[in-house]
Amino acid sequence: MEVQLPQGTIRYRDEGSGEPLVFLHGLLVNGRLWEDVAELLQPDFRCIVPDLPLGSHQIPMNADADLSPPGVAKLVADFLETLELESVTLVGNDSGGAISQIVATKHPERLARLVLTNCDAYDNFPPKLFSYFKPAARIPGALALMSQSMRIKPLRRTPIAFGELTKSRIDDGLLEDWLRPGLDNPRIREDTRKFILGISPDQTMEAARELERFDKPTLLAWAPEDRWFKVEHAERLAASMPDARLERIPDSKTFVSIDQPERLAEAIGAFVREPAPASAG
């Protein structure tokens, strides 16, 4: 499915019925990150999974689109409004979790709940593993060279690519689906460059401060074995927010939805089924 927004065309998947769950992915992946979790939740919930303009999308954004993290958060808010979604549970991972935090603090009007899996928080935006992205984005042609290097399939599984993000092996076809748009289309790479250049830890630091006033129910479903998005940040967020709790998802890394889809779907489903406090929102 597709929807036209002021920033451009967004493709999305929309399956199931019931309370709406909207899933946000991070940089250099697309909504397929969530396909196993969404499939498990579809019998009870409406699962909506957009392909955000973060490097693995098929349709380039308009040339004037603001694709900084706050700009993508505004895009998500526009997406929710255009689809007339209300009482949304917003679920984020990786840099999509950073975007979710900005949506929750800057555009909370359509949210009922927030779920954060392993993601950027506080001053960890981007994580050290991918700190080379931003200087590369400033050098003409550097991102194109980095992207083209991913044609060499063994490099896709190295620690500086996707090798440290899961405990289980990511399917070859899924990696191809994530990488092909950036390999083939320079306009997709430009969208990616705009997002990377817009990243600042100031954004997640500000979001963390403002989340201290976010009184809607929040679940932090976190893999404690993740080296790059440490569980200490999840503990700190859970302790600082008015109505938040942490649930650890063992035997997984950053992409919890790939390593432990059943455990994660069970945690999200149970969380959404709980009655919201009368004071929330």
Summary of the structure (lengths in Angstrom):
residues: 281
radius of gyration: 17.3
end to end distance: 30.2
largest distance: 54.0
contacts: 995
relative contact order: 0.16
helix: 45%
strand: 18%
